[in-house]
Amino acid sequence: MFTTIKRLLIGRPLRSNELEGQKLTKLKALAILSSDALSSVAYGPEQVLIVLATVGTLAFWYSIPITVGILILLAALILSYRQVIYSYPQGGGAYLVSKENLGVTPGLLAGGSLLVDYILTVAVSVSAGTDAITSAFQSLHPYSVQIAVFLVLIITILNLRGLTESANVLAYPVYLFVFALIVIIVVGLFKTVTGQVPQNLHPHIGTPVAGISLFLLLKAFSSGCSALTGVEAISNAIPNFRDPAPRNAARTLAMMGIILASLLAGISFLAYWLGIAPKETETVVSQMAHRTLGNGVLYYFVQATTALILVLAANTGFSAFPQLAFNLARDKFMPRMFTIRGDRLGYSNGIIFLGVASMILIVAFQGNTERLIPLYAVGVFIPFTLAQCGMIVKWVTQRPRGWAGKMSVNFVGAIITFSVLAILFITKFTQVWPVLIFLPIVMFIFRKVNRHYEAVGEQLRIKGVFQEEIHSNVIIVPVAGITTVVERTINYAKSLSDQVIAVYVAFDHEDEKRMEEKWKEWDCGVRLVTLHSSYRSIVQPLAKFLEIIQRKAKENKYQVMVLIPQFIPKKRWQNILHNQSALLIRMRLLWEKDVVVATMPYHFKK
């Protein structure tokens, strides 16, 4: 049943040699890896206007120079991550750059920030998209959390089906959203050039504004930089591209930069020229669509694609998180399960973990993730800054041809990203302080995992000739009665060793005496030891008996083995009809040192 449902949802397993066919073309990669960055156009310019609105609508002209500053930062990031792609084609982005050039701790800080940021990306994006859906259909509002969780589940299943299949489904809404915004911008510019938009809707650039301050402008700039989240995703997912992967990834990054810059500039300019002010009841993009396209089909098309892109922005996290988790797991900072490819050749454990973590976050915050957005921004600007600094160190240390120009790009980027990070901490400390707690916890977990793997490696490593000598086996067979299963197990144990002891745990003295008489009558040639359990536990008396046997075995250089008889019902559901004593014994004894635990299965035929 489980296998049938899995095949229905996920699809047939793919062979390892089909991996190349699962890799992404530039157009598909642009859609699923840029959805987060492109969706931020829907709210990035609005965040700038919200801050400026605190001193009045006259301050809205400052959105133009602020947007220019954001575009300069975007250009620096695109150029920098293009260099990262060619320097680190194995993926990993800011994590690998920071680890190799700044040290392990900065690398873990960058990696941990990005992992948390991708979880926030999914939770925030899906919750925002759910809000858009419930706003259109008010009757669904009480079920917003359930809808958000359901949407995460759908996106998780799509990604488990493989990169190609998820891209085939998710690419269309992304390109439709881009098309919708281009229509708004083109129509708006046409009406502006042809004089259909009055000149008095906006303040003139340079108009003096009372109450404006550098602090406020920096706050508006840092808020607008939320439009740059997701820029790093392509550098984390380079192995998902078709060969030549680095070149295709670099070209995809350039295309994303051009589209993002064009949309950001167009939306910001039109918002200023049309004199649009942020409202609680209607987004800036919605107001712009109303004024340029009217209230017809095109308006609803814009609203529908905006809601879709906000939901599908989560797919950037699903594309980049598993690859980053793979790189951390490969370096022994995360569990090895994140290095395993699933049936559809994706890192399915990373996809499932991301889906479950984001669902928990949505439920915990009841779908209201506004408090997470500042953490979302901080989580991406920490690796931005570390990646820039790491590349500076790389160029200064290695000094390849043209290193000075490359370093200049990273130096400008480092100053701007660090400034944005500092502004976020200064202006929104009451909202972002949790990052100072959970990031050290994440890094502590990385270190603990790493120490465990190092300890395991040290203990498994062969250090020389094996000196320990074992003379023979002492085999302990736990029995619950005299049955066919016990008989087969006893006979097998006798074929391995001449030191076989059967152990029976009795709950009362009459039962103990009865078993001893039956065993004597059976006369199988193996000694029976009966143990009395006052508290009706089978495992504890057996464990104490093993301690005595182990001490004697150690003196005589014997190996202790526990051979557990276990019958297997024909149908799996029939297991619930039987006591799982064999399973409990095995689970308990696996933690015992120097004890071999084995099972002798007996399969029922009916």
Secondary structure, DSSP 8 states (H G I E B T S, - for coil): -HHHHHHHHH-S---GGGTGGGSB-HHHHHHHHHHHHHHGGGTHHHHHHHHHGGG-GGGGGGHHHHHHHHHHHHHHHHHHHHHHHHH-TTS-THHHHHHHHT-HHHHHHHHHHHHHHHHHHHHHHHHHHHHHHHHHSGGGGGGHHHHHHHHHHHHHHHHHT-HHHHHHHHHHHHHHHHHHHHHHHHHHHHHHHTT-S-GGGS--TT---TT--HHHHHHHHHHHGGGGTTTTHHHH-GGGB-SSHHHHHHHHHHHHHHHHHHHHHHHHHHHHHTT----SSS-HHHHHHHHHHTTSHHHHHHHHHHHHHHHHTHHHHHHHHHHHHHHHHHTTSS-GGGG---TTSS-HHHHHHHHHHHHHHHHHTTT--GGGHHHHHHHHHHHHHHHHHHHHHHHHHH--TTHHHHHHHHHHHHHHHHHHHHHHHHHSHHHHTTHHHHHHHHHHHHHHHHHHHHHHHHHHS--S-------EEEEEEEESSS-HHHHHHHHHHHHH-S-EEEEEEESSHHHHHHHHHHHHHH--SSEEEEEE-TT--SHHHHHHHHHHHHHHHHHHTEEEEEEEEEEE-SSGGGGGGS--HHHHHHHHHTTSTTEEEEEEEEE---
